[in-house]
Amino acid sequence: MLSAFVAHAPNDIADAYYFATPKITTNKGPIDNSLLERYRAFYVSLFRELIKGLARRTRLTHVFYPSTTFIESNEPGFAEYVQAKLEGEAICRELERDTLRVVSSRLPMLDTDQTKGLTDREFPDSLAVLSTALRAST
């Protein structure tokens, strides 16, 4: 399915903003390998495949990859999520080359369909956070 998407992508694409994610769940027990693999599929494998495919087929020059501040905060229950995001950041560095700029910004938890009802904490303004991250990445 991803290869079909890449094959039909307009060849004048210059920018890609990668926000694909599965449902993020907590795990208070030992590392859950199936959860880790699900996160790796989205944040590492599919990301790498998509960007490499678009880079071959289009004029792609700029990629934005949102990572997470959970990497610094060490919030309990998110070890698999953090591990996969760290691996995704490593893929960003691997993919970057002279003609392709791949920027990864560690974003805080934002108010999304996925986080609604998950916590009663206040969220930063999503538009302001994303605008700042995107401006800094260009």
MODELLER restraints for C-alpha pairs under 7 A, 6 or more apart:
rsr = mdl.restraints
at = mdl.atoms
rsr.add(forms.Gaussian(group=physical.xy_distance, feature=features.Distance(at['CA:2:A'], at['CA:50:A']), mean=6.91, stdev=0.5))
rsr.add(forms.Gaussian(group=physical.xy_distance, feature=features.Distance(at['CA:6:A'], at['CA:53:A']), mean=6.08, stdev=0.5))
rsr.add(forms.Gaussian(group=physical.xy_distance, feature=features.Distance(at['CA:6:A'], at['CA:54:A']), mean=5.99, stdev=0.5))
rsr.add(forms.Gaussian(group=physical.xy_distance, feature=features.Distance(at['CA:11:A'], at['CA:57:A']), mean=6.23, stdev=0.5))
rsr.add(forms.Gaussian(group=physical.xy_distance, feature=features.Distance(at['CA:11:A'], at['CA:58:A']), mean=4.17, stdev=0.5))
rsr.add(forms.Gaussian(group=physical.xy_distance, feature=features.Distance(at['CA:11:A'], at['CA:59:A']), mean=6.36, stdev=0.5))
rsr.add(forms.Gaussian(group=physical.xy_distance, feature=features.Distance(at['CA:12:A'], at['CA:58:A']), mean=5.76, stdev=0.5))
rsr.add(forms.Gaussian(group=physical.xy_distance, feature=features.Distance(at['CA:12:A'], at['CA:59:A']), mean=5.53, stdev=0.5))
rsr.add(forms.Gaussian(group=physical.xy_distance, feature=features.Distance(at['CA:13:A'], at['CA:58:A']), mean=5.73, stdev=0.5))
rsr.add(forms.Gaussian(group=physical.xy_distance, feature=features.Distance(at['CA:13:A'], at['CA:59:A']), mean=5.64, stdev=0.5))
rsr.add(forms.Gaussian(group=physical.xy_distance, feature=features.Distance(at['CA:13:A'], at['CA:60:A']), mean=5.58, stdev=0.5))
rsr.add(forms.Gaussian(group=physical.xy_distance, feature=features.Distance(at['CA:14:A'], at['CA:59:A']), mean=5.19, stdev=0.5))
rsr.add(forms.Gaussian(group=physical.xy_distance, feature=features.Distance(at['CA:14:A'], at['CA:60:A']), mean=3.94, stdev=0.5))
rsr.add(forms.Gaussian(group=physical.xy_distance, feature=features.Distance(at['CA:14:A'], at['CA:61:A']), mean=5.23, stdev=0.5))
rsr.add(forms.Gaussian(group=physical.xy_distance, feature=features.Distance(at['CA:14:A'], at['CA:62:A']), mean=6.34, stdev=0.5))
rsr.add(forms.Gaussian(group=physical.xy_distance, feature=features.Distance(at['CA:15:A'], at['CA:60:A']), mean=5.77, stdev=0.5))
rsr.add(forms.Gaussian(group=physical.xy_distance, feature=features.Distance(at['CA:15:A'], at['CA:61:A']), mean=6.20, stdev=0.5))
rsr.add(forms.Gaussian(group=physical.xy_distance, feature=features.Distance(at['CA:15:A'], at['CA:62:A']), mean=4.78, stdev=0.5))
rsr.add(forms.Gaussian(group=physical.xy_distance, feature=features.Distance(at['CA:15:A'], at['CA:63:A']), mean=5.77, stdev=0.5))
rsr.add(forms.Gaussian(group=physical.xy_distance, feature=features.Distance(at['CA:16:A'], at['CA:62:A']), mean=6.39, stdev=0.5))
rsr.add(forms.Gaussian(group=physical.xy_distance, feature=features.Distance(at['CA:16:A'], at['CA:63:A']), mean=4.75, stdev=0.5))
rsr.add(forms.Gaussian(group=physical.xy_distance, feature=features.Distance(at['CA:16:A'], at['CA:64:A']), mean=6.26, stdev=0.5))
rsr.add(forms.Gaussian(group=physical.xy_distance, feature=features.Distance(at['CA:17:A'], at['CA:63:A']), mean=5.85, stdev=0.5))
rsr.add(forms.Gaussian(group=physical.xy_distance, feature=features.Distance(at['CA:17:A'], at['CA:64:A']), mean=4.73, stdev=0.5))
rsr.add(forms.Gaussian(group=physical.xy_distance, feature=features.Distance(at['CA:17:A'], at['CA:65:A']), mean=6.42, stdev=0.5))
rsr.add(forms.Gaussian(group=physical.xy_distance, feature=features.Distance(at['CA:18:A'], at['CA:64:A']), mean=6.14, stdev=0.5))
rsr.add(forms.Gaussian(group=physical.xy_distance, feature=features.Distance(at['CA:18:A'], at['CA:65:A']), mean=5.36, stdev=0.5))
rsr.add(forms.Gaussian(group=physical.xy_distance, feature=features.Distance(at['CA:19:A'], at['CA:66:A']), mean=6.78, stdev=0.5))
rsr.add(forms.Gaussian(group=physical.xy_distance, feature=features.Distance(at['CA:20:A'], at['CA:42:A']), mean=6.60, stdev=0.5))
rsr.add(forms.Gaussian(group=physical.xy_distance, feature=features.Distance(at['CA:21:A'], at['CA:42:A']), mean=5.97, stdev=0.5))
rsr.add(forms.Gaussian(group=physical.xy_distance, feature=features.Distance(at['CA:23:A'], at['CA:114:A']), mean=6.94, stdev=0.5))
rsr.add(forms.Gaussian(group=physical.xy_distance, feature=features.Distance(at['CA:26:A'], at['CA:77:A']), mean=4.67, stdev=0.5))
rsr.add(forms.Gaussian(group=physical.xy_distance, feature=features.Distance(at['CA:26:A'], at['CA:78:A']), mean=5.59, stdev=0.5))
rsr.add(forms.Gaussian(group=physical.xy_distance, feature=features.Distance(at['CA:27:A'], at['CA:77:A']), mean=4.51, stdev=0.5))
rsr.add(forms.Gaussian(group=physical.xy_distance, feature=features.Distance(at['CA:27:A'], at['CA:78:A']), mean=6.38, stdev=0.5))
rsr.add(forms.Gaussian(group=physical.xy_distance, feature=features.Distance(at['CA:28:A'], at['CA:76:A']), mean=6.92, stdev=0.5))
rsr.add(forms.Gaussian(group=physical.xy_distance, feature=features.Distance(at['CA:28:A'], at['CA:77:A']), mean=4.63, stdev=0.5))
rsr.add(forms.Gaussian(group=physical.xy_distance, feature=features.Distance(at['CA:31:A'], at['CA:80:A']), mean=6.70, stdev=0.5))
rsr.add(forms.Gaussian(group=physical.xy_distance, feature=features.Distance(at['CA:35:A'], at['CA:80:A']), mean=6.69, stdev=0.5))
rsr.add(forms.Gaussian(group=physical.xy_distance, feature=features.Distance(at['CA:36:A'], at['CA:80:A']), mean=4.81, stdev=0.5))
rsr.add(forms.Gaussian(group=physical.xy_distance, feature=features.Distance(at['CA:36:A'], at['CA:81:A']), mean=6.84, stdev=0.5))
rsr.add(forms.Gaussian(group=physical.xy_distance, feature=features.Distance(at['CA:36:A'], at['CA:84:A']), mean=6.73, stdev=0.5))
rsr.add(forms.Gaussian(group=physical.xy_distance, feature=features.Distance(at['CA:39:A'], at['CA:81:A']), mean=6.32, stdev=0.5))
rsr.add(forms.Gaussian(group=physical.xy_distance, feature=features.Distance(at['CA:39:A'], at['CA:84:A']), mean=5.80, stdev=0.5))
rsr.add(forms.Gaussian(group=physical.xy_distance, feature=features.Distance(at['CA:40:A'], at['CA:84:A']), mean=5.15, stdev=0.5))
rsr.add(forms.Gaussian(group=physical.xy_distance, feature=features.Distance(at['CA:43:A'], at['CA:84:A']), mean=6.24, stdev=0.5))
rsr.add(forms.Gaussian(group=physical.xy_distance, feature=features.Distance(at['CA:43:A'], at['CA:85:A']), mean=6.19, stdev=0.5))
rsr.add(forms.Gaussian(group=physical.xy_distance, feature=features.Distance(at['CA:43:A'], at['CA:88:A']), mean=5.31, stdev=0.5))
rsr.add(forms.Gaussian(group=physical.xy_distance, feature=features.Distance(at['CA:44:A'], at['CA:84:A']), mean=6.95, stdev=0.5))
rsr.add(forms.Gaussian(group=physical.xy_distance, feature=features.Distance(at['CA:44:A'], at['CA:87:A']), mean=6.43, stdev=0.5))
rsr.add(forms.Gaussian(group=physical.xy_distance, feature=features.Distance(at['CA:44:A'], at['CA:88:A']), mean=4.82, stdev=0.5))
rsr.add(forms.Gaussian(group=physical.xy_distance, feature=features.Distance(at['CA:44:A'], at['CA:91:A']), mean=6.75, stdev=0.5))
rsr.add(forms.Gaussian(group=physical.xy_distance, feature=features.Distance(at['CA:48:A'], at['CA:91:A']), mean=6.78, stdev=0.5))
rsr.add(forms.Gaussian(group=physical.xy_distance, feature=features.Distance(at['CA:54:A'], at['CA:60:A']), mean=6.52, stdev=0.5))
rsr.add(forms.Gaussian(group=physical.xy_distance, feature=features.Distance(at['CA:60:A'], at['CA:100:A']), mean=6.86, stdev=0.5))
rsr.add(forms.Gaussian(group=physical.xy_distance, feature=features.Distance(at['CA:61:A'], at['CA:99:A']), mean=5.84, stdev=0.5))
rsr.add(forms.Gaussian(group=physical.xy_distance, feature=features.Distance(at['CA:61:A'], at['CA:100:A']), mean=4.42, stdev=0.5))
rsr.add(forms.Gaussian(group=physical.xy_distance, feature=features.Distance(at['CA:61:A'], at['CA:101:A']), mean=5.96, stdev=0.5))
rsr.add(forms.Gaussian(group=physical.xy_distance, feature=features.Distance(at['CA:62:A'], at['CA:100:A']), mean=5.75, stdev=0.5))
rsr.add(forms.Gaussian(group=physical.xy_distance, feature=features.Distance(at['CA:62:A'], at['CA:101:A']), mean=4.78, stdev=0.5))
rsr.add(forms.Gaussian(group=physical.xy_distance, feature=features.Distance(at['CA:62:A'], at['CA:102:A']), mean=5.91, stdev=0.5))
rsr.add(forms.Gaussian(group=physical.xy_distance, feature=features.Distance(at['CA:63:A'], at['CA:101:A']), mean=6.17, stdev=0.5))
rsr.add(forms.Gaussian(group=physical.xy_distance, feature=features.Distance(at['CA:63:A'], at['CA:102:A']), mean=4.62, stdev=0.5))
rsr.add(forms.Gaussian(group=physical.xy_distance, feature=features.Distance(at['CA:63:A'], at['CA:103:A']), mean=6.15, stdev=0.5))
rsr.add(forms.Gaussian(group=physical.xy_distance, feature=features.Distance(at['CA:64:A'], at['CA:102:A']), mean=6.04, stdev=0.5))
rsr.add(forms.Gaussian(group=physical.xy_distance, feature=features.Distance(at['CA:64:A'], at['CA:103:A']), mean=5.07, stdev=0.5))
rsr.add(forms.Gaussian(group=physical.xy_distance, feature=features.Distance(at['CA:64:A'], at['CA:104:A']), mean=6.06, stdev=0.5))
rsr.add(forms.Gaussian(group=physical.xy_distance, feature=features.Distance(at['CA:65:A'], at['CA:103:A']), mean=6.04, stdev=0.5))
rsr.add(forms.Gaussian(group=physical.xy_distance, feature=features.Distance(at['CA:65:A'], at['CA:104:A']), mean=4.65, stdev=0.5))
rsr.add(forms.Gaussian(group=physical.xy_distance, feature=features.Distance(at['CA:65:A'], at['CA:105:A']), mean=6.66, stdev=0.5))
rsr.add(forms.Gaussian(group=physical.xy_distance, feature=features.Distance(at['CA:66:A'], at['CA:104:A']), mean=5.56, stdev=0.5))
rsr.add(forms.Gaussian(group=physical.xy_distance, feature=features.Distance(at['CA:66:A'], at['CA:105:A']), mean=5.20, stdev=0.5))
rsr.add(forms.Gaussian(group=physical.xy_distance, feature=features.Distance(at['CA:66:A'], at['CA:106:A']), mean=6.18, stdev=0.5))
rsr.add(forms.Gaussian(group=physical.xy_distance, feature=features.Distance(at['CA:66:A'], at['CA:107:A']), mean=6.47, stdev=0.5))
rsr.add(forms.Gaussian(group=physical.xy_distance, feature=features.Distance(at['CA:67:A'], at['CA:85:A']), mean=6.02, stdev=0.5))
rsr.add(forms.Gaussian(group=physical.xy_distance, feature=features.Distance(at['CA:67:A'], at['CA:104:A']), mean=6.10, stdev=0.5))
rsr.add(forms.Gaussian(group=physical.xy_distance, feature=features.Distance(at['CA:67:A'], at['CA:105:A']), mean=5.51, stdev=0.5))
rsr.add(forms.Gaussian(group=physical.xy_distance, feature=features.Distance(at['CA:67:A'], at['CA:106:A']), mean=4.40, stdev=0.5))
rsr.add(forms.Gaussian(group=physical.xy_distance, feature=features.Distance(at['CA:67:A'], at['CA:107:A']), mean=5.96, stdev=0.5))
rsr.add(forms.Gaussian(group=physical.xy_distance, feature=features.Distance(at['CA:68:A'], at['CA:106:A']), mean=4.21, stdev=0.5))
rsr.add(forms.Gaussian(group=physical.xy_distance, feature=features.Distance(at['CA:68:A'], at['CA:107:A']), mean=4.76, stdev=0.5))
rsr.add(forms.Gaussian(group=physical.xy_distance, feature=features.Distance(at['CA:68:A'], at['CA:108:A']), mean=6.02, stdev=0.5))
rsr.add(forms.Gaussian(group=physical.xy_distance, feature=features.Distance(at['CA:69:A'], at['CA:106:A']), mean=5.03, stdev=0.5))
rsr.add(forms.Gaussian(group=physical.xy_distance, feature=features.Distance(at['CA:69:A'], at['CA:107:A']), mean=5.50, stdev=0.5))
rsr.add(forms.Gaussian(group=physical.xy_distance, feature=features.Distance(at['CA:69:A'], at['CA:108:A']), mean=5.21, stdev=0.5))
rsr.add(forms.Gaussian(group=physical.xy_distance, feature=features.Distance(at['CA:70:A'], at['CA:82:A']), mean=6.55, stdev=0.5))
rsr.add(forms.Gaussian(group=physical.xy_distance, feature=features.Distance(at['CA:71:A'], at['CA:82:A']), mean=5.56, stdev=0.5))
rsr.add(forms.Gaussian(group=physical.xy_distance, feature=features.Distance(at['CA:89:A'], at['CA:104:A']), mean=6.40, stdev=0.5))
rsr.add(forms.Gaussian(group=physical.xy_distance, feature=features.Distance(at['CA:92:A'], at['CA:102:A']), mean=5.58, stdev=0.5))
rsr.add(forms.Gaussian(group=physical.xy_distance, feature=features.Distance(at['CA:92:A'], at['CA:103:A']), mean=6.94, stdev=0.5))
rsr.add(forms.Gaussian(group=physical.xy_distance, feature=features.Distance(at['CA:92:A'], at['CA:104:A']), mean=6.92, stdev=0.5))
rsr.add(forms.Gaussian(group=physical.xy_distance, feature=features.Distance(at['CA:95:A'], at['CA:102:A']), mean=6.97, stdev=0.5))
rsr.add(forms.Gaussian(group=physical.xy_distance, feature=features.Distance(at['CA:96:A'], at['CA:102:A']), mean=5.41, stdev=0.5))
rsr.add(forms.Gaussian(group=physical.xy_distance, feature=features.Distance(at['CA:103:A'], at['CA:137:A']), mean=5.86, stdev=0.5))
rsr.add(forms.Gaussian(group=physical.xy_distance, feature=features.Distance(at['CA:105:A'], at['CA:133:A']), mean=6.38, stdev=0.5))
rsr.add(forms.Gaussian(group=physical.xy_distance, feature=features.Distance(at['CA:109:A'], at['CA:123:A']), mean=6.92, stdev=0.5))
rsr.add(forms.Gaussian(group=physical.xy_distance, feature=features.Distance(at['CA:110:A'], at['CA:123:A']), mean=5.64, stdev=0.5))
rsr.add(forms.Gaussian(group=physical.xy_distance, feature=features.Distance(at['CA:110:A'], at['CA:124:A']), mean=6.41, stdev=0.5))
rsr.add(forms.Gaussian(group=physical.xy_distance, feature=features.Distance(at['CA:110:A'], at['CA:126:A']), mean=5.72, stdev=0.5))
rsr.add(forms.Gaussian(group=physical.xy_distance, feature=features.Distance(at['CA:111:A'], at['CA:123:A']), mean=5.82, stdev=0.5))
rsr.add(forms.Gaussian(group=physical.xy_distance, feature=features.Distance(at['CA:111:A'], at['CA:126:A']), mean=6.56, stdev=0.5))
